Amino acid sequence: MPTQLTHEREITEPVELCLPDGRLDPDAVGWTRKPLHRANLRGWGRVKRWEYWGIVTPRHIVGLVASSIDYAGVHGVWVLDRETGEEFAKDAVVPFARGAVFPDRSGAGEASVRGGGVAVGVRQSPSGSRVRALAPGVVDLDVEVPLPEGHESLGVVIPWGSRRFQYTVKDVGRPVAGRLTLPSGEYEIEEGAFAVLDHGRGKWPYRMTWNWAAASGPGLALQFGGKWTDGTGMTENAVFVDGRLHKIGEELSWTYDTSDWLRPWTIAGKRVEIEFRPFHEKVSRTELGVVGTETHQCFGHFSGRVQTDDGAWIDVDGLTGWAEEARQRW
């Protein structure tokens, strides 16, 4: 029999994120196995929208972001060559997020941003996504991310209050194939690579800190979050086995050394016993007066074990992915 199932409410039918007056719809609070929320956000100033894709291949790690924080669009593309340690990056800040287009549903429609030497486009359909990122002379990425039959993702609404809330979809362990062009050459992305989507829509407080970890391997993927969900009654913690989501409702304990981010991390709870050993740290800082961000995103290997809904413990040794701490003033 299943054990230790989450206390959180599973949503199984389409739902609007907001009421007509722009406040959070109480019926939207819960979690899903596939995108069911429509982010009908209203107002200006506190609204955040983004699409982040992370891609891990045997040779490279790629991160790209398209975002609107109302008063600015913050976009970027970054690549690490795992063999040489070389990094390729281009970031852009576009005033008032001019020209940024974001759909109100994950997995449908098209997202596109352009400016400051960076262009990102994501075309979504029921069969998957095509992701393009271009920073001339730096990075040219063109990949297909198919959606396997029966594949589940974690959607969750985090309610800080009726006027401050976040809807996120964390889609981990997607297959990916295509082409990556760098100044060092052209590379095929194929067998052994995986993609992760972070789809975000919400109205945020001015200050926030979060942890995020994601990892994948054949038939197994991890998705963990921390700090930003504390006290809300909801988490973004889940394990995926053969594409099936096992929701973890418990807040997890994160331990890491902020004086040496490359030392081992631990992520622990009743159903999670994880050690993460980084091999590379990516530091991102943005300062725009009263607005600022600082992120320490570490890439590495996971070991330990996690427990599924039926009580079975599964070893995660050898999974590759990342863990991060991000601090926001926005």
LOMAR-726209 format. One record per residue (C-alpha): residue number from 1; residue in one letter; x, y, z. Coordinates in nm, 3 decimals. Example, Ala and Ser with C-alpha at 12.3 -4.5 7.8 and 13.67 -1.06 7.14 Angstrom:
<pts>
<miti = 1, loza = a, x = 1.230, y = -0.450, z = 0.780>
<miti = 2, loza = s, x = 1.367, y = -0.106, z = 0.714>
</pts>
This chain:
<pts>
<miti = 1, loza = m, x = 0.000, y = 0.000, z = 0.000>
<miti = 2, loza = p, x = 0.118, y = 0.359, z = -0.063>
<miti = 3, loza = t, x = 0.286, y = 0.524, z = 0.235>
<miti = 4, loza = q, x = 0.364, y = 0.882, z = 0.336>
<miti = 5, loza = l, x = 0.161, y = 1.033, z = 0.054>
<miti = 6, loza = t, x = 0.155, y = 1.411, z = 0.039>
<miti = 7, loza = h, x = -0.110, y = 1.613, z = 0.223>
<miti = 8, loza = e, x = -0.128, y = 1.857, z = -0.070>
<miti = 9, loza = r, x = -0.429, y = 1.870, z = -0.300>
<miti = 10, loza = e, x = -0.384, y = 1.724, z = -0.647>
<miti = 11, loza = i, x = -0.558, y = 1.921, z = -0.922>
<miti = 12, loza = t, x = -0.685, y = 1.713, z = -1.212>
<miti = 13, loza = e, x = -0.896, y = 1.962, z = -1.414>
<miti = 14, loza = p, x = -0.804, y = 2.288, z = -1.592>
<miti = 15, loza = v, x = -0.811, y = 2.592, z = -1.364>
<miti = 16, loza = e, x = -0.754, y = 2.969, z = -1.382>
<miti = 17, loza = l, x = -0.468, y = 3.098, z = -1.169>
<miti = 18, loza = c, x = -0.640, y = 3.427, z = -1.083>
<miti = 19, loza = l, x = -0.985, y = 3.558, z = -0.998>
<miti = 20, loza = p, x = -1.129, y = 3.832, z = -1.223>
<miti = 21, loza = d, x = -0.989, y = 4.100, z = -0.988>
<miti = 22, loza = g, x = -0.633, y = 3.961, z = -1.022>
<miti = 23, loza = r, x = -0.613, y = 3.794, z = -0.682>
<miti = 24, loza = l, x = -0.515, y = 3.427, z = -0.647>
<miti = 25, loza = d, x = -0.801, y = 3.186, z = -0.708>
<miti = 26, loza = p, x = -0.811, y = 2.953, z = -0.403>
<miti = 27, loza = d, x = -0.912, y = 2.669, z = -0.636>
<miti = 28, loza = a, x = -0.575, y = 2.705, z = -0.813>
<miti = 29, loza = v, x = -0.373, y = 2.612, z = -0.504>
<miti = 30, loza = g, x = -0.245, y = 2.257, z = -0.541>
<miti = 31, loza = w, x = -0.025, y = 2.046, z = -0.765>
<miti = 32, loza = t, x = -0.059, y = 1.875, z = -1.101>
<miti = 33, loza = r, x = 0.096, y = 1.595, z = -1.307>
<miti = 34, loza = k, x = 0.059, y = 1.795, z = -1.629>
<miti = 35, loza = p, x = 0.009, y = 2.167, z = -1.696>
<miti = 36, loza = l, x = -0.353, y = 2.258, z = -1.615>
<miti = 37, loza = h, x = -0.328, y = 2.620, z = -1.497>
<miti = 38, loza = r, x = -0.389, y = 2.924, z = -1.715>
<miti = 39, loza = a, x = -0.185, y = 3.217, z = -1.585>
<miti = 40, loza = n, x = -0.444, y = 3.494, z = -1.639>
<miti = 41, loza = l, x = -0.230, y = 3.750, z = -1.457>
<miti = 42, loza = r, x = -0.343, y = 4.112, z = -1.432>
<miti = 43, loza = g, x = -0.171, y = 4.432, z = -1.320>
<miti = 44, loza = w, x = 0.184, y = 4.562, z = -1.351>
<miti = 45, loza = g, x = 0.490, y = 4.597, z = -1.128>
<miti = 46, loza = r, x = 0.502, y = 4.271, z = -0.934>
<miti = 47, loza = v, x = 0.431, y = 4.026, z = -1.217>
<miti = 48, loza = k, x = 0.710, y = 3.786, z = -1.315>
<miti = 49, loza = r, x = 0.707, y = 3.558, z = -1.619>
<miti = 50, loza = w, x = 0.988, y = 3.333, z = -1.736>
<miti = 51, loza = e, x = 1.092, y = 3.027, z = -1.929>
<miti = 52, loza = y, x = 1.421, y = 2.868, z = -1.824>
<miti = 53, loza = w, x = 1.563, y = 2.566, z = -2.005>
<miti = 54, loza = g, x = 1.862, y = 2.372, z = -1.875>
<miti = 55, loza = i, x = 2.025, y = 2.109, z = -2.097>
<miti = 56, loza = v, x = 2.289, y = 1.860, z = -1.984>
<miti = 57, loza = t, x = 2.486, y = 1.664, z = -2.243>
<miti = 58, loza = p, x = 2.793, y = 1.441, z = -2.202>
<miti = 59, loza = r, x = 3.007, y = 1.732, z = -2.332>
<miti = 60, loza = h, x = 2.817, y = 2.052, z = -2.244>
<miti = 61, loza = i, x = 2.578, y = 2.215, z = -2.000>
<miti = 62, loza = v, x = 2.346, y = 2.482, z = -2.140>
<miti = 63, loza = g, x = 2.126, y = 2.732, z = -1.957>
<miti = 64, loza = l, x = 1.898, y = 2.981, z = -2.126>
<miti = 65, loza = v, x = 1.643, y = 3.219, z = -1.982>
<miti = 66, loza = a, x = 1.374, y = 3.444, z = -2.124>
<miti = 67, loza = s, x = 1.203, y = 3.657, z = -1.861>
<miti = 68, loza = s, x = 0.991, y = 3.961, z = -1.791>
<miti = 69, loza = i, x = 0.987, y = 4.124, z = -1.448>
<miti = 70, loza = d, x = 0.761, y = 4.403, z = -1.582>
<miti = 71, loza = y, x = 1.012, y = 4.687, z = -1.563>
<miti = 72, loza = a, x = 1.283, y = 4.485, z = -1.739>
<miti = 73, loza = g, x = 1.339, y = 4.179, z = -1.949>
<miti = 74, loza = v, x = 1.636, y = 3.974, z = -1.829>
<miti = 75, loza = h, x = 1.748, y = 3.725, z = -2.091>
<miti = 76, loza = g, x = 2.058, y = 3.516, z = -2.137>
<miti = 77, loza = v, x = 2.231, y = 3.209, z = -2.271>
<miti = 78, loza = w, x = 2.523, y = 3.029, z = -2.108>
<miti = 79, loza = v, x = 2.723, y = 2.718, z = -2.202>
<miti = 80, loza = l, x = 2.989, y = 2.522, z = -2.013>
<miti = 81, loza = d, x = 3.227, y = 2.292, z = -2.198>
<miti = 82, loza = r, x = 3.267, y = 2.010, z = -1.946>
<miti = 83, loza = e, x = 3.591, y = 1.890, z = -2.103>
<miti = 84, loza = t, x = 3.781, y = 2.219, z = -2.120>
<miti = 85, loza = g, x = 3.605, y = 2.422, z = -1.848>
<miti = 86, loza = e, x = 3.549, y = 2.706, z = -2.097>
<miti = 87, loza = e, x = 3.232, y = 2.913, z = -2.057>
<miti = 88, loza = f, x = 3.038, y = 3.095, z = -2.328>
<miti = 89, loza = a, x = 2.779, y = 3.352, z = -2.218>
<miti = 90, loza = k, x = 2.572, y = 3.647, z = -2.326>
<miti = 91, loza = d, x = 2.326, y = 3.835, z = -2.104>
<miti = 92, loza = a, x = 2.086, y = 4.115, z = -2.185>
<miti = 93, loza = v, x = 1.862, y = 4.356, z = -1.993>
<miti = 94, loza = v, x = 1.581, y = 4.509, z = -2.199>
<miti = 95, loza = p, x = 1.394, y = 4.807, z = -2.044>
<miti = 96, loza = f, x = 1.030, y = 4.730, z = -1.968>
<miti = 97, loza = a, x = 1.073, y = 4.387, z = -2.130>
<miti = 98, loza = r, x = 0.997, y = 4.538, z = -2.470>
<miti = 99, loza = g, x = 0.899, y = 4.281, z = -2.732>
<miti = 100, loza = a, x = 0.878, y = 3.991, z = -2.485>
<miti = 101, loza = v, x = 0.595, y = 3.746, z = -2.556>
<miti = 102, loza = f, x = 0.491, y = 3.476, z = -2.311>
<miti = 103, loza = p, x = 0.196, y = 3.235, z = -2.340>
<miti = 104, loza = d, x = -0.038, y = 3.196, z = -2.044>
<miti = 105, loza = r, x = -0.014, y = 2.815, z = -2.051>
<miti = 106, loza = s, x = 0.285, y = 2.587, z = -2.019>
<miti = 107, loza = g, x = 0.323, y = 2.349, z = -2.311>
<miti = 108, loza = a, x = 0.115, y = 2.560, z = -2.551>
<miti = 109, loza = g, x = 0.183, y = 2.864, z = -2.765>
<miti = 110, loza = e, x = 0.507, y = 3.046, z = -2.828>
<miti = 111, loza = a, x = 0.749, y = 3.239, z = -2.608>
<miti = 112, loza = s, x = 0.995, y = 3.480, z = -2.765>
<miti = 113, loza = v, x = 1.231, y = 3.755, z = -2.652>
<miti = 114, loza = r, x = 1.490, y = 3.962, z = -2.835>
<miti = 115, loza = g, x = 1.727, y = 4.240, z = -2.740>
<miti = 116, loza = g, x = 2.077, y = 4.324, z = -2.625>
<miti = 117, loza = g, x = 2.232, y = 4.068, z = -2.856>
<miti = 118, loza = v, x = 2.022, y = 3.774, z = -2.732>
<miti = 119, loza = a, x = 1.721, y = 3.606, z = -2.893>
<miti = 120, loza = v, x = 1.531, y = 3.313, z = -2.742>
<miti = 121, loza = g, x = 1.229, y = 3.141, z = -2.891>
<miti = 122, loza = v, x = 1.026, y = 2.844, z = -2.766>
<miti = 123, loza = r, x = 0.752, y = 2.691, z = -2.981>
<miti = 124, loza = q, x = 0.532, y = 2.450, z = -2.786>
<miti = 125, loza = s, x = 0.286, y = 2.184, z = -2.899>
<miti = 126, loza = p, x = 0.135, y = 1.866, z = -2.753>
<miti = 127, loza = s, x = 0.420, y = 1.665, z = -2.905>
<miti = 128, loza = g, x = 0.697, y = 1.874, z = -2.746>
<miti = 129, loza = s, x = 0.893, y = 2.195, z = -2.781>
<miti = 130, loza = r, x = 1.140, y = 2.346, z = -3.023>
<miti = 131, loza = v, x = 1.390, y = 2.569, z = -2.843>
<miti = 132, loza = r, x = 1.610, y = 2.825, z = -3.019>
<miti = 133, loza = a, x = 1.868, y = 3.056, z = -2.863>
<miti = 134, loza = l, x = 2.100, y = 3.287, z = -3.051>
<miti = 135, loza = a, x = 2.374, y = 3.522, z = -2.935>
<miti = 136, loza = p, x = 2.569, y = 3.602, z = -3.253>
<miti = 137, loza = g, x = 2.933, y = 3.501, z = -3.230>
<miti = 138, loza = v, x = 2.877, y = 3.334, z = -2.892>
<miti = 139, loza = v, x = 2.606, y = 3.063, z = -2.894>
<miti = 140, loza = d, x = 2.362, y = 2.922, z = -3.149>
<miti = 141, loza = l, x = 2.130, y = 2.651, z = -3.012>
<miti = 142, loza = d, x = 1.854, y = 2.470, z = -3.202>
<miti = 143, loza = v, x = 1.698, y = 2.167, z = -3.031>
<miti = 144, loza = e, x = 1.383, y = 1.959, z = -3.025>
<miti = 145, loza = v, x = 1.249, y = 1.847, z = -2.686>
<miti = 146, loza = p, x = 0.987, y = 1.578, z = -2.749>
<miti = 147, loza = l, x = 0.722, y = 1.498, z = -2.488>
<miti = 148, loza = p, x = 0.714, y = 1.120, z = -2.435>
<miti = 149, loza = e, x = 0.377, y = 0.953, z = -2.393>
<miti = 150, loza = g, x = 0.285, y = 0.928, z = -2.025>
<miti = 151, loza = h, x = 0.558, y = 1.171, z = -1.916>
<miti = 152, loza = e, x = 0.456, y = 1.370, z = -1.607>
<miti = 153, loza = s, x = 0.576, y = 1.708, z = -1.480>
<miti = 154, loza = l, x = 0.530, y = 1.889, z = -1.151>
<miti = 155, loza = g, x = 0.305, y = 2.192, z = -1.156>
<miti = 156, loza = v, x = 0.248, y = 2.370, z = -0.825>
<miti = 157, loza = v, x = 0.102, y = 2.697, z = -0.697>
<miti = 158, loza = i, x = 0.281, y = 2.852, z = -0.401>
<miti = 159, loza = p, x = 0.045, y = 3.087, z = -0.208>
<miti = 160, loza = w, x = 0.214, y = 3.356, z = 0.001>
<miti = 161, loza = g, x = -0.118, y = 3.542, z = 0.005>
<miti = 162, loza = s, x = -0.408, y = 3.644, z = -0.216>
<miti = 163, loza = r, x = -0.195, y = 3.905, z = -0.397>
<miti = 164, loza = r, x = 0.145, y = 3.732, z = -0.388>
<miti = 165, loza = f, x = 0.175, y = 3.385, z = -0.540>
<miti = 166, loza = q, x = 0.367, y = 3.178, z = -0.793>
<miti = 167, loza = y, x = 0.274, y = 2.909, z = -1.041>
<miti = 168, loza = t, x = 0.567, y = 2.697, z = -1.154>
<miti = 169, loza = v, x = 0.609, y = 2.393, z = -1.375>
<miti = 170, loza = k, x = 0.923, y = 2.190, z = -1.322>
<miti = 171, loza = d, x = 0.958, y = 1.942, z = -1.608>
<miti = 172, loza = v, x = 1.265, y = 1.724, z = -1.550>
<miti = 173, loza = g, x = 1.432, y = 1.454, z = -1.755>
<miti = 174, loza = r, x = 1.298, y = 1.538, z = -2.102>
<miti = 175, loza = p, x = 1.485, y = 1.387, z = -2.400>
<miti = 176, loza = v, x = 1.653, y = 1.643, z = -2.625>
<miti = 177, loza = a, x = 1.828, y = 1.639, z = -2.962>
<miti = 178, loza = g, x = 1.965, y = 1.902, z = -3.197>
<miti = 179, loza = r, x = 2.263, y = 2.125, z = -3.259>
<miti = 180, loza = l, x = 2.486, y = 2.354, z = -3.054>
<miti = 181, loza = t, x = 2.726, y = 2.593, z = -3.227>
<miti = 182, loza = l, x = 3.003, y = 2.767, z = -3.031>
<miti = 183, loza = p, x = 3.318, y = 2.954, z = -3.132>
<miti = 184, loza = s, x = 3.497, y = 2.625, z = -3.063>
<miti = 185, loza = g, x = 3.288, y = 2.428, z = -3.314>
<miti = 186, loza = e, x = 2.953, y = 2.266, z = -3.390>
<miti = 187, loza = y, x = 2.823, y = 1.983, z = -3.172>
<miti = 188, loza = e, x = 2.536, y = 1.740, z = -3.207>
<miti = 189, loza = i, x = 2.312, y = 1.696, z = -2.903>
<miti = 190, loza = e, x = 2.174, y = 1.346, z = -2.898>
<miti = 191, loza = e, x = 2.195, y = 1.028, z = -2.690>
<miti = 192, loza = g, x = 2.275, y = 1.081, z = -2.321>
<miti = 193, loza = a, x = 2.138, y = 1.437, z = -2.303>
<miti = 194, loza = f, x = 1.837, y = 1.562, z = -2.109>
<miti = 195, loza = a, x = 1.647, y = 1.889, z = -2.072>
<miti = 196, loza = v, x = 1.474, y = 2.059, z = -1.779>
<miti = 197, loza = l, x = 1.206, y = 2.327, z = -1.803>
<miti = 198, loza = d, x = 1.132, y = 2.585, z = -1.534>
<miti = 199, loza = h, x = 0.813, y = 2.768, z = -1.634>
<miti = 200, loza = g, x = 0.718, y = 3.051, z = -1.397>
<miti = 201, loza = r, x = 0.423, y = 3.288, z = -1.372>
<miti = 202, loza = g, x = 0.330, y = 3.488, z = -1.063>
<miti = 203, loza = k, x = 0.327, y = 3.799, z = -0.845>
<miti = 204, loza = w, x = 0.628, y = 3.805, z = -0.615>
<miti = 205, loza = p, x = 0.730, y = 3.982, z = -0.295>
<miti = 206, loza = y, x = 1.017, y = 4.228, z = -0.330>
<miti = 207, loza = r, x = 1.271, y = 4.003, z = -0.153>
<miti = 208, loza = m, x = 1.297, y = 3.626, z = -0.188>
<miti = 209, loza = t, x = 1.555, y = 3.349, z = -0.152>
<miti = 210, loza = w, x = 1.518, y = 3.004, z = -0.301>
<miti = 211, loza = n, x = 1.696, y = 2.674, z = -0.346>
<miti = 212, loza = w, x = 1.647, y = 2.457, z = -0.651>
<miti = 213, loza = a, x = 1.793, y = 2.120, z = -0.746>
<miti = 214, loza = a, x = 1.723, y = 1.907, z = -1.052>
<miti = 215, loza = a, x = 1.889, y = 1.592, z = -1.181>
<miti = 216, loza = s, x = 1.822, y = 1.317, z = -1.430>
<miti = 217, loza = g, x = 1.939, y = 0.979, z = -1.551>
<miti = 218, loza = p, x = 1.783, y = 0.684, z = -1.734>
<miti = 219, loza = g, x = 1.435, y = 0.627, z = -1.590>
<miti = 220, loza = l, x = 1.489, y = 0.854, z = -1.290>
<miti = 221, loza = a, x = 1.473, y = 1.229, z = -1.220>
<miti = 222, loza = l, x = 1.476, y = 1.452, z = -0.912>
<miti = 223, loza = q, x = 1.314, y = 1.791, z = -0.846>
<miti = 224, loza = f, x = 1.367, y = 1.968, z = -0.513>
<miti = 225, loza = g, x = 1.304, y = 2.324, z = -0.392>
<miti = 226, loza = g, x = 1.354, y = 2.506, z = -0.067>
<miti = 227, loza = k, x = 1.320, y = 2.827, z = 0.137>
<miti = 228, loza = w, x = 1.074, y = 3.008, z = -0.089>
<miti = 229, loza = t, x = 0.792, y = 2.764, z = -0.014>
<miti = 230, loza = d, x = 0.842, y = 2.756, z = 0.366>
<miti = 231, loza = g, x = 0.519, y = 2.796, z = 0.558>
<miti = 232, loza = t, x = 0.290, y = 2.797, z = 0.255>
<miti = 233, loza = g, x = 0.165, y = 2.440, z = 0.291>
<miti = 234, loza = m, x = 0.299, y = 2.353, z = -0.055>
<miti = 235, loza = t, x = 0.636, y = 2.231, z = -0.184>
<miti = 236, loza = e, x = 0.798, y = 2.177, z = -0.523>
<miti = 237, loza = n, x = 0.954, y = 1.843, z = -0.425>
<miti = 238, loza = a, x = 0.909, y = 1.533, z = -0.638>
<miti = 239, loza = v, x = 1.075, y = 1.218, z = -0.767>
<miti = 240, loza = f, x = 1.007, y = 1.083, z = -1.117>
<miti = 241, loza = v, x = 1.043, y = 0.710, z = -1.186>
<miti = 242, loza = d, x = 0.995, y = 0.603, z = -1.549>
<miti = 243, loza = g, x = 0.818, y = 0.934, z = -1.608>
<miti = 244, loza = r, x = 0.573, y = 0.892, z = -1.319>
<miti = 245, loza = l, x = 0.561, y = 1.166, z = -1.053>
<miti = 246, loza = h, x = 0.587, y = 1.083, z = -0.682>
<miti = 247, loza = k, x = 0.497, y = 1.402, z = -0.490>
<miti = 248, loza = i, x = 0.680, y = 1.484, z = -0.166>
<miti = 249, loza = g, x = 0.490, y = 1.728, z = 0.054>
<miti = 250, loza = e, x = 0.754, y = 1.763, z = 0.322>
<miti = 251, loza = e, x = 0.986, y = 2.065, z = 0.337>
<miti = 252, loza = l, x = 1.343, y = 1.937, z = 0.299>
<miti = 253, loza = s, x = 1.655, y = 2.041, z = 0.488>
<miti = 254, loza = w, x = 1.932, y = 2.192, z = 0.273>
<miti = 255, loza = t, x = 2.289, y = 2.211, z = 0.400>
<miti = 256, loza = y, x = 2.575, y = 2.377, z = 0.207>
<miti = 257, loza = d, x = 2.874, y = 2.603, z = 0.267>
<miti = 258, loza = t, x = 2.828, y = 2.959, z = 0.138>
<miti = 259, loza = s, x = 3.201, y = 3.023, z = 0.186>
<miti = 260, loza = d, x = 3.285, y = 2.733, z = -0.046>
<miti = 261, loza = w, x = 3.002, y = 2.646, z = -0.282>
<miti = 262, loza = l, x = 3.194, y = 2.351, z = -0.429>
<miti = 263, loza = r, x = 3.192, y = 2.157, z = -0.104>
<miti = 264, loza = p, x = 2.931, y = 1.876, z = -0.084>
<miti = 265, loza = w, x = 2.567, y = 1.971, z = -0.027>
<miti = 266, loza = t, x = 2.304, y = 1.760, z = 0.150>
<miti = 267, loza = i, x = 1.928, y = 1.757, z = 0.091>
<miti = 268, loza = a, x = 1.738, y = 1.554, z = 0.350>
<miti = 269, loza = g, x = 1.392, y = 1.459, z = 0.469>
<miti = 270, loza = k, x = 1.189, y = 1.153, z = 0.564>
<miti = 271, loza = r, x = 1.186, y = 1.038, z = 0.200>
<miti = 272, loza = v, x = 1.505, y = 1.202, z = 0.076>
<miti = 273, loza = e, x = 1.868, y = 1.127, z = 0.166>
<miti = 274, loza = i, x = 2.080, y = 1.306, z = -0.092>
<miti = 275, loza = e, x = 2.441, y = 1.419, z = -0.123>
<miti = 276, loza = f, x = 2.539, y = 1.650, z = -0.408>
<miti = 277, loza = r, x = 2.904, y = 1.692, z = -0.511>
<miti = 278, loza = p, x = 2.960, y = 1.992, z = -0.740>
<miti = 279, loza = f, x = 3.226, y = 2.006, z = -1.012>
<miti = 280, loza = h, x = 3.152, y = 2.362, z = -1.136>
<miti = 281, loza = e, x = 3.004, y = 2.683, z = -0.994>
<miti = 282, loza = k, x = 2.826, y = 2.945, z = -1.205>
<miti = 283, loza = v, x = 2.783, y = 3.282, z = -1.034>
<miti = 284, loza = s, x = 2.531, y = 3.531, z = -1.172>
<miti = 285, loza = r, x = 2.484, y = 3.884, z = -1.041>
<miti = 286, loza = t, x = 2.260, y = 4.162, z = -1.170>
<miti = 287, loza = e, x = 2.242, y = 4.507, z = -1.010>
<miti = 288, loza = l, x = 1.988, y = 4.759, z = -1.139>
<miti = 289, loza = g, x = 1.964, y = 5.002, z = -0.847>
<miti = 290, loza = v, x = 1.690, y = 4.883, z = -0.613>
<miti = 291, loza = v, x = 1.668, y = 4.561, z = -0.815>
<miti = 292, loza = g, x = 1.934, y = 4.294, z = -0.781>
<miti = 293, loza = t, x = 1.993, y = 3.921, z = -0.803>
<miti = 294, loza = e, x = 2.270, y = 3.685, z = -0.699>
<miti = 295, loza = t, x = 2.267, y = 3.318, z = -0.791>
<miti = 296, loza = h, x = 2.518, y = 3.045, z = -0.714>
<miti = 297, loza = q, x = 2.429, y = 2.752, z = -0.941>
<miti = 298, loza = c, x = 2.649, y = 2.448, z = -0.895>
<miti = 299, loza = f, x = 2.666, y = 2.156, z = -1.136>
<miti = 300, loza = g, x = 2.764, y = 1.810, z = -1.022>
<miti = 301, loza = h, x = 2.666, y = 1.455, z = -0.934>
<miti = 302, loza = f, x = 2.405, y = 1.322, z = -0.693>
<miti = 303, loza = s, x = 2.419, y = 1.017, z = -0.467>
<miti = 304, loza = g, x = 2.195, y = 0.870, z = -0.198>
<miti = 305, loza = r, x = 1.839, y = 0.749, z = -0.211>
<miti = 306, loza = v, x = 1.477, y = 0.861, z = -0.236>
<miti = 307, loza = q, x = 1.148, y = 0.695, z = -0.142>
<miti = 308, loza = t, x = 0.857, y = 0.650, z = -0.381>
<miti = 309, loza = d, x = 0.487, y = 0.664, z = -0.294>
<miti = 310, loza = d, x = 0.472, y = 0.287, z = -0.237>
<miti = 311, loza = g, x = 0.753, y = 0.303, z = 0.021>
<miti = 312, loza = a, x = 1.032, y = 0.165, z = -0.198>
<miti = 313, loza = w, x = 1.377, y = 0.325, z = -0.169>
<miti = 314, loza = i, x = 1.560, y = 0.395, z = -0.494>
<miti = 315, loza = d, x = 1.931, y = 0.468, z = -0.530>
<miti = 316, loza = v, x = 2.015, y = 0.785, z = -0.722>
<miti = 317, loza = d, x = 2.393, y = 0.737, z = -0.744>
<miti = 318, loza = g, x = 2.543, y = 0.891, z = -1.055>
<miti = 319, loza = l, x = 2.264, y = 1.129, z = -1.152>
<miti = 320, loza = t, x = 2.391, y = 1.457, z = -1.302>
<miti = 321, loza = g, x = 2.231, y = 1.796, z = -1.249>
<miti = 322, loza = w, x = 2.252, y = 2.111, z = -1.042>
<miti = 323, loza = a, x = 2.171, y = 2.273, z = -0.709>
<miti = 324, loza = e, x = 2.148, y = 2.646, z = -0.651>
<miti = 325, loza = e, x = 2.077, y = 2.929, z = -0.412>
<miti = 326, loza = a, x = 1.925, y = 3.245, z = -0.559>
<miti = 327, loza = r, x = 1.864, y = 3.573, z = -0.375>
<miti = 328, loza = q, x = 1.631, y = 3.824, z = -0.535>
<miti = 329, loza = r, x = 1.545, y = 4.190, z = -0.484>
<miti = 330, loza = w, x = 1.289, y = 4.253, z = -0.757>
</pts>
